[in-house]
Amino acid sequence: MKILKTQVAIIGAGPSGLLLGQLLHNAGIATVIVERQTPDYVQQRIRAGVLEQGMVDLLRQAGVSQRMDAEGLVHGGFQLALGERQVHIDLHALTGGKTVMIYGQTEVTRDLMIARQNAGATTLYEAHNVVPHGMKSDEPFLTFEKDGETWRVDCDYIAGCDGFHGVARQSIPADSLKVFERVYPFGWLGILADTPPVHEELVYARHARGFALCSMRSPTRTRYYVQVPTEEKVEDWSDQRFWDELKARLPSALAERLVTGPSIEKSIAPLRSFVVEPMQYGRMFLVGDAAHIVPPTGAKGLNLAASDVSTLFNILLKVLRDGRTDLLEKYSEICLRRVWKAERFSWWMTSMLHTFEDSDAFSQRISESELEYFVDSEAGRKTIAENYVGLPYEAIE
Ligand SMILES: Cc1cc2nc3c(=O)[nH]c(=O)nc-3n(C[C@H](O)[C@H](O)[C@H](O)COP(=O)(O)OP(=O)(O)OC[C@H]3O[C@@H](n4cnc5c(N)ncnc54)[C@H](O)[C@@H]3O)c2cc1C
């Protein structure tokens, strides 16, 4: 058996694990990351693209922001399209100067991987059957198989950064966790294309045919989505069918401007709200998608992962440097306060912008009226903007 010793063993080399690893490494705290997949697989997963100010600041703090600052697109607002009507949500003006950064999760992951490699910190890819042990003891450890050998990593703390389907949450006895979940009766069919964006800002469209989102990764690469029923198959959607459907859901002025082209990637993502409480079990902490999922409508998934990372990093720093072990039990309650607010906003945006087949005519009019009330009132637009740019991180005292 191969045995390693470290201070913090991290399961998962997604954005949560890599960012936590980088912050801890920079602070002189030893980490080992174990990841089930290959580096190429991890890096190429096409997912989020809107970074809140808090995440941007955290990436800068981790020293991995050079490319983001050079190539990312700062957005001071977004568009809401309600049928033929277009409303500008001026994030900058409504929040006293806050903005979001458009920079793909693939790029964030790439920057973090390179930084970790340059730092010489250990990441073990293709680690199979990872199991956390002794979480309730003072000597937790991980075991796994890699290259035909059994490995063991002894550590002080375990960070479960292994996503929704990971092993960390599943290793906690079921009677120690409370699960909150809502599955939506639709998904998002998304395509990536090398075409110029239809608008310089993101466009969130509510339409009788269903929701649509015009997003982007750069001035020449777009990411567009349409709401589809859960049982829809991606093979049934030719590029032409996708473009036709997207155009049908946009205000005609935008539809006429839409530049189409061959898709580079096409996939369907289910929509789900999910939270597990508490987000820790003894010396193991759940971070990011391992503990919670939001539907992507509010662009919060990756950003929530970053705020968990910030909280855990600041707590571990105080624990390992100053012996503040009293903070350990505060991790979950601090994270959950922000998580639930983002869950609420993501659920609200989803409820307001999508069509629900099972909702009656009265409920539909109420939801249309609610959205119109919000966009027509400055207080309403402020509420949307304040949540969209991201609520503040809590200080760790
Ligand atoms: C299809 C899709 C589209 C999305 N779109 C958006 C979006 O538009 N906007 C948004 O804000 N968010 C979006 N999200 C959510 C966002 O991508 C996630 O919130 C983010 O990836 C969370 O990062 P994470 O590191 O916590 O988890 P992950 O990115 O899931 O990383 C977890 C890592 O752990 C590894 N792992 C899993 N199990 C094990 C194991 N047993 N042993 C070792 N390693 C393991 C995985 O291989 C993975 O590398 C999307 C998610 C998906 C799935």
The ligand as a Gaussian input file, in Angstrom:
#p B3LYP/6-31G(d) Opt

LIG

0 1
 C      -24.482000      20.220000     -17.528000
 C      -24.248000      21.281000     -16.499000
 C      -24.423000      22.629000     -16.833000
 C      -24.235000      23.621000     -15.887000
 N      -24.410000      24.927000     -16.220000
 C      -24.229000      25.891000     -15.293000
 C      -24.421000      27.245000     -15.590000
 O      -24.766000      27.615000     -16.703000
 N      -24.216000      28.167000     -14.618000
 C      -23.827000      27.802000     -13.347000
 O      -23.610000      28.667000     -12.491000
 N      -23.629000      26.525000     -13.044000
 C      -23.822000      25.570000     -13.978000
 N      -23.632000      24.289000     -13.653000
 C      -23.206000      24.004000     -12.303000
 C      -21.694000      24.172000     -12.148000
 O      -21.040000      23.663000     -13.257000
 C      -21.319000      23.460000     -10.862000
 O      -21.970000      24.131000      -9.813000
 C      -19.824000      23.382000     -10.609000
 O      -19.197000      22.540000     -11.527000
 C      -19.572000      22.886000      -9.193000
 O      -18.220000      22.605000      -9.019000
 P      -17.751000      21.450000      -8.063000
 O      -16.267000      21.478000      -8.125000
 O      -18.428000      21.593000      -6.746000
 O      -18.322000      20.103000      -8.694000
 P      -17.922000      19.394000     -10.073000
 O      -17.618000      20.392000     -11.110000
 O      -18.991000      18.400000     -10.331000
 O      -16.570000      18.642000      -9.751000
 C      -16.530000      17.475000      -8.969000
 C      -15.293000      16.672000      -9.320000
 O      -15.233000      15.532000      -8.476000
 C      -14.931000      14.388000      -9.265000
 N      -15.487000      13.195000      -8.589000
 C      -16.770000      12.813000      -8.528000
 N      -16.884000      11.687000      -7.823000
 C      -15.642000      11.340000      -7.419000
 C      -15.140000      10.255000      -6.673000
 N      -15.946000       9.293000      -6.199000
 N      -13.811000      10.219000      -6.460000
 C      -12.987000      11.189000      -6.927000
 N      -13.423000      12.223000      -7.665000
 C      -14.733000      12.293000      -7.911000
 C      -15.573000      14.674000     -10.611000
 O      -14.993000      13.912000     -11.642000
 C      -15.326000      16.156000     -10.751000
 O      -14.094000      16.438000     -11.383000
 C      -23.837000      23.270000     -14.570000
 C      -23.668000      21.929000     -14.242000
 C      -23.884000      20.943000     -15.174000
 C      -23.714000      19.503000     -14.777000

